[in-house]
């Protein structure tokens, strides 16, 4: 798809949403595994199923509902993605990051990414929350490949500080005050849908990665291109392949994410409240 077509599709999606709501969010939240029902905790102003947005990619993953939730966390206007789309579902990379770009066009200034991951760091445990300090993208194509979409950002965006330092500090302070243990580390995105091999996990550890999953990094790149402030938390739902004798399953990931959800939700809520003051 040409960049002109990509941008036209994006603006068409915005027009479609604006026919339903004129809500302007400050914070965009991507709800990963285990946080699907987080939207139940916010004061909802509008809900739009992805399937109602012309041309919008629809998630096919179990546990990912597939809708935008517009509303308030405390007094902070937010838009939540209840379910994301992944590259492994067969979508083009431009479709994978379309929701991120769309939320920015709708007014969001801050992007809060969440996900479920496998722990690569040997000191991590299932159920740990990890503040994402940086990322490495392996094998998933960069969403900025192709002619630059000038309306969105510069041709060669700097990626020195993808994850905003001030937002990271807010999350760390919120975790400390709530007595929530928070790991910190580098997140790696591989394409999936197969889990990584033990050799790939050893490679990632050698590269300095602490957790691995199938999303997030390409979303962060697209958001950084558009000038958003970005932060992220990963729920480490298991130890990656080769680190235990147990085979990996999606059910195990979902169960661990659900178990960690109450603490995860509490940290997201308190952090977003504080984002509203900056």
ABEGO torsion letter per residue (X at the ends): XBAAAAAAAAAAAAAAAAAABABBBABBBBBBBGAAAAAAABBBABBBBAAABBGBBBBABBGBAGBBBBEBBEABBBBBBBEBBBAAAGBBAAAAAAAAAAAAAAGBABBBBBBBBBBABAABBBGBBBBBABBBBBGBBBAABEBBBAAAEBABBBAABABBAAAAAAAAAAAAAAGBBBBBEBBBBBAOABBBBAAAAAAAAAAGBABBBABGAAAAAAAAAAGBBBBBBBBBABBBBGABABBBBAAAAAAAAAAAAAAAAAAAAAAAAAAAAX
